[in-house]
């Protein structure tokens, strides 16, 4: 079995309109949501061995915010190809993963479509199709190798948005 933790970056800052999109940092709400998401993941035993992360500042910030709550030290791969990637690119990147539990951190609109195409049956959650900032899907694949991962062949295990977990 293989497990994917699919996370959209947390809320980013629009304070400086001159900042290029790739370089936008998290805002305070995004930083808090990232930390809470890490706690939520750890409390449920959703701990990646490998992280495939877009190289944008807000995705890296999301990882940096949630990582301290997780046990161990996952292998982090910054993947420029994940910056605003569509589902086909995201699947291609995932197929090169090496660990049984992988976290992927990316962007909308691609991540919402990727999530929808991965699962055989979408979670019954009002925000799943929208995939707001910080949204996280945990899904399992019955596969021996990531190379065999395919659309429509995973089972949704859990789905959460930050509003549900922030104290």
C-alpha positions in Angstrom: 0.0 0.0 0.0 1.1 3.6 -0.7 -0.3 6.6 1.1 -0.4 10.2 -0.3 -1.0 13.3 1.8 -2.0 16.0 -0.6 -1.9 19.5 0.7 -2.6 22.9 -0.8 -0.3 25.6 0.5 -1.7 27.6 3.5 -3.0 31.2 3.1 -0.5 33.5 1.5 0.1 37.2 1.8 -1.0 39.7 -0.8 0.4 42.7 1.2 2.9 43.7 -1.5 1.3 43.7 -5.0 4.8 44.0 -6.5 5.9 40.7 -5.1 6.1 38.1 -7.8 3.6 35.2 -7.4 6.3 32.7 -6.8 7.8 34.7 -4.0 4.6 35.4 -2.0 5.1 34.3 1.7 2.5 33.0 4.1 0.4 35.5 6.0 -0.1 35.1 9.8 -3.3 33.0 9.2 -1.3 30.7 6.9 1.5 30.3 9.4 -0.9 29.4 12.2 -2.8 27.0 9.9 0.4 25.2 8.9 1.4 24.6 12.5 -2.1 23.3 13.3 -2.1 21.1 10.3 1.2 19.5 11.4 -0.3 18.8 14.8 -3.4 17.3 13.1 -1.3 15.1 10.9 0.9 13.8 13.7 -2.1 13.1 16.0 -3.5 10.8 13.3 -0.3 9.1 12.4 -0.2 10.7 8.9 3.6 11.1 8.8 5.3 11.3 5.4 8.7 9.7 4.7 9.1 12.0 1.7 7.8 15.4 0.8 7.4 16.6 -2.8 7.0 20.3 -2.6 6.6 23.1 -5.1 9.5 25.5 -4.9 7.3 28.5 -4.4 7.8 30.4 -1.1 4.3 29.8 0.2 4.6 26.0 -0.3 8.0 25.9 1.4 6.5 28.0 4.2 3.6 25.6 4.6 6.1 22.7 4.9 8.3 24.6 7.4 5.2 25.4 9.5 3.9 21.9 9.8 7.2 19.9 9.9 8.1 20.6 13.5 5.0 18.7 14.7 5.9 15.6 12.8 8.2 12.9 14.1 11.3 11.9 12.1 12.9 13.8 9.3 11.2 13.2 5.9 13.2 13.5 2.7 12.3 16.9 1.2 12.4 17.4 -2.5 11.7 20.9 -3.9 10.1 20.4 -7.3 9.9 23.4 -9.6 7.5 21.3 -11.8 4.9 21.4 -9.1 4.6 25.2 -9.2 1.0 25.6 -10.7 1.2 22.1 -12.1 -1.8 20.4 -13.6 -2.9 16.8 -12.6 -0.8 15.0 -15.3 2.4 16.7 -14.1 1.6 16.1 -10.5 1.0 12.4 -11.2 4.2 12.2 -13.1 6.1 13.7 -10.2 4.4 11.3 -7.7 5.4 8.3 -9.8 9.0 9.0 -8.9 8.4 9.0 -5.2 10.5 6.5 -3.2 8.8 6.2 0.3 5.5 4.4 1.2 4.0 7.6 2.6 4.5 10.8 0.6 3.3 14.3 1.1 2.8 16.6 -1.9 2.4 20.3 -1.4 1.1 22.3 -4.3 -1.3 24.9 -5.7 -4.8 25.4 -7.1 -6.3 25.0 -9.5 -4.2 21.9 -10.3 -4.3 20.4 -6.9 -8.1 20.4 -6.7 -8.4 18.6 -10.0 -5.6 16.2 -9.1 -7.3 15.3 -5.9 -10.7 14.8 -7.7 -9.1 12.6 -10.3 -7.1 10.4 -7.9 -9.9 9.1 -5.7 -12.4 6.5 -6.8 -15.0 8.3 -4.6 -14.7 11.8 -3.4 -14.9 12.5 0.3 -18.3 13.8 1.4 -17.1 17.2 2.3 -18.4 20.6 1.2 -14.9 22.0 0.5 -13.4 19.0 -1.4 -14.1 20.3 -4.9 -13.0 23.8 -3.9 -9.8 22.7 -2.1 -9.2 25.9 -0.2 -5.8 26.9 1.2 -4.4 24.4 3.6 -6.9 21.7 2.5 -5.4 18.2 2.9 -6.5 14.9 1.5 -5.1 11.6 2.8 -5.6 8.8 0.3 -4.3 5.2 -0.1 -3.3 3.3 -3.2 -3.2 -0.5 -3.4 0.1 -0.6 -5.2 3.6 -1.9 -4.6 5.3 0.9 -6.5 4.4 4.6 -7.0 5.1 4.0 -10.7 1.7 2.1 -10.8 -0.3 5.0 -9.2 -3.2 6.0 -11.5 -6.2 8.3 -11.6 -9.3 6.9 -10.0 -7.5 4.2 -8.1 -7.0 5.6 -4.6 -9.3 5.5 -1.6 -9.9 8.7 0.4 -9.0 8.1 4.1 -9.4 11.6 5.4 -9.9 15.2 4.3 -9.6 18.4 6.4 -9.5 22.2 5.9 -7.8 24.5 8.4 -11.0 26.0 9.7 -11.9 22.6 11.2 -8.7 22.3 13.2 -7.7 25.7 14.3 -8.3 26.2 18.0 
